[in-house]
Amino acid sequence: MITKKETVAVCIPTYNQAGYLQQAVESVLNQTHLPDEIWISDDASTDDTEKVGLKLAKEYPIIKYIRQKSNLGMGGNPNWLMRQPQTDFVAKLDSDDFYNPGYLEELVNLMKKNPQAGYAHCNVNQVNEKSVIGRQRLLNRKQEYVDGAASLKGLVMGYRVAANIILFRRIAIESVNFWDPNLAFADDWDLAVRLADQGWGNCFSPNILANYRVWSGVGNIRQKRKLDEIKG
């Protein structure tokens, strides 16, 4: 269990994910250590996301549901949302992904052990639209903690971080001014590089603590656009 009280918020940016939002939120509510706050930012969805969000916020007092008046976009919505909590740690969870029960407890404890870590991440299951596990996405890494220099080297060499399922130290992500809103597909990699360049290390758990959804037919397109942004 988490021995010393560290405040934690989970931020869920969403757009037209009414069919998955409840699963994401329930995975947070089923944690072995509950967060202090759950923030949902609805980026002016046109489906039933608002209905789902309001229902969840009414049922669970720790949920703060905000509907944006206009669409902020893939970069703007998470950037706005992650600036709201004033907790020690802030996790970003995309609304079509979901946690396994020990995610927060394990990663918060890793961050407490390693105060120079700007973020913590883990191995994940890859699931499809029906939440069926297709494969495990495993990072070939043994170290629990790497410093900023080693992290930067690894990122340049091509190791991947599922930043949509990462737990951040709030002062670390604030120090680099969050994501670059001009990037839509390489934003997670860019953020990890900037954190490492500022000297922030990172923690890693080899356990599978979350589930990352990949939609049929979009993986290769997204990867190409990400590479194009990095080259640009």
N, C-alpha and C positions, 0 to 999 in steps of 0.2 A: 504494500500500500504506500501512498505518498505520505511521508512522515511529517514533514513541515508544511504548513499551509502555503501553497503557491497558487496564486489566482490564475485561472485559465479561461479563455473564451474560445469558442469555436465559431468561425465565420463561414456562412454558406451563401455564396453568391448564386443567383439562379435566374434563368430566363427560359420560360416555356418548358419547365420540367415538372409539371403537375403530377405526372405519373411516377416520378422518382423521388420527389422532395420528401415525402413522408418517410420513405425507407432511409434516406440519409439522416434525417432528424432522429428517428428511432434508434439508429445505430449509435448516435451520440448519447441519447438518454439511457442506453443499455451499457454504458461504460462502467467498468469496475470502480472508477473514480469519476464522478460527475463533474462537468465544468461548472464554473460560476455563472457563465452567460452563454447563450446561443444567439447569435445574430443572423438574421436572414435578410438579404437585400434582393428584392424582386425588381429586376431591371425592366419594368414596364411590360411585363408579360402579357400576351394576348390570349392565353389559354386559361385554365382554372387554377393557376399557381396562386393567385391572390386568395381564392377561397380556401385552398389547402393551408396557406400560410397563416391566415387569420384564425382558422380553426385550431391549429397547433399552438399559436400564441395564447389563445383563450384557455386552452387546456393546460398549458405548462407555463408558469410564471417566469421561468428563467429565459424564455424565448422572447426576443425582441424582433418583431417583423416590421420591415420598412418597405414600402412600395415606392420606387422612384417615379417622379412625375414624367420623366422622359428617359429614353434609352441611353444609358451611359456607355454601352459597348463592352466588349470582352475585356478590355484593359481598364476602362473607367470604373466599372461596377466593383470589381475586387479591390481596386485602389481606394475607392471611397469607403468601402466596408471595413477593410482591415485597419483603417485609421480610427475607427469608432471606439473599440474597447480600450480601457486603460489597465488591463490586467498584465501580469508578469509574462505570460505566454499567450500567443494567439495562433490558433490553428486554422488553416484554410482547407475547407472541404467542398469540392464541387458537388452540386446538388444531384448529380447522377452517380456519384461514388458513395461508398459507405465503409464504416469502420468495423473491425472485429472488437470484441469487448475490452481487451486490455490495451488498446492503442494509447489512450491518454496517460494511463498510469505508468506504463513502461517508458514512454518517451519523455514525460516530465521528469521521471527519476534519472534518466540519462542526462538530461539538461542540468539537473541539480548537481550531479557529480562533476560536470564539466562546464564551469562558468564561462569559459571562452567560446563555447559553442553558440553559434548564431541560430542554428536550427537543428532539428532531429528528423530523421526519416527512417524508413523501414522497407522490407520486402513486401510485395503486394500480390494478390491474385489479380489476374486479368479476367474480367467477366464480360459477357455480351449483353444485348438489350434485355434478355430474359433473366439476367443475373446468374447465368450458368458459367461456371469457371472453365475457361478455355486453357489457360496455362498459368504458371507462376512466373512472375517477373522478379528474378533474383539478381541482386548486385554481387559481383565477385569481389567481396571485401570482407576482411576478417577483423579489422581494427574497429573498436567501439568508438574511438574519437580520432579525428585527424585535424591538424591545425590548418590555418588559413593557407599557408604556402602549399601544403600537400593537397589541400582541397582544390586550389587553383590549378595545380598541375594535372590533377585527375580530370577536371572539367575540360581543360584544353585537350587532353588525350581522348576525351569522348565519353566519360562515364555519365550516366543519366540519373536524374533526380526527379521523382514524381512530385513536383512542387505543389500540385493541387491537393496533395495529401500530406503536407508537411506541418510540423509544429515549429513555430518561430519564437525566438526570444524577442519581445516587443521592442526593446531598445536597439536590437540589432537591425531589424527590418526598418525601423524609423531612421537609423543612421545612414541608410542608403536611399531613403525616400521611396521605399516600396518598389512597385513594378514600373517599367517604362511603358507609358500608355500608348506609345507609338508602335509597339510590337504586339502582334496578335498571336504568333505561334512560337517565337523563341523567347518569350518574356520570362519563363521560368528559368531557363538556362542563363539568361542575361542577369537575372536577379542573383542566382547562386554565384556567378562569377564576380559580381560587384561586392557581395558579402565577403567572399574569400579575399578579394583584393584589399578590403578594409581590415583584414586580419582575423575575421571571424572563422573559427573552425566549425566542424559539424559532427554530430553523433549519429550512429547508425545501429539499428537493431536488425539482426538477421531473421527475426521472427516475422511471419506474415501477419500483419496487424491491420491491413486494410484491403479494400477491393476497388480496383481501378477499371472503369467501364470504357471499353473500346467499341465504337459503333461499326457495324459491318461496312466495309468499303471506303472508310474515311481515313484509316491509319496511314496509308502510303501517301495520300494527298497532303495530310497534315505534316508528315515528316519532310516532304519536299519543300513545302512553304517555310517550315522552320529553318531548313538548311539555306534557303534563299535569303531569309532575313539575316542569318548569321554572316553569310558571305557579303551581304550588302552593307 
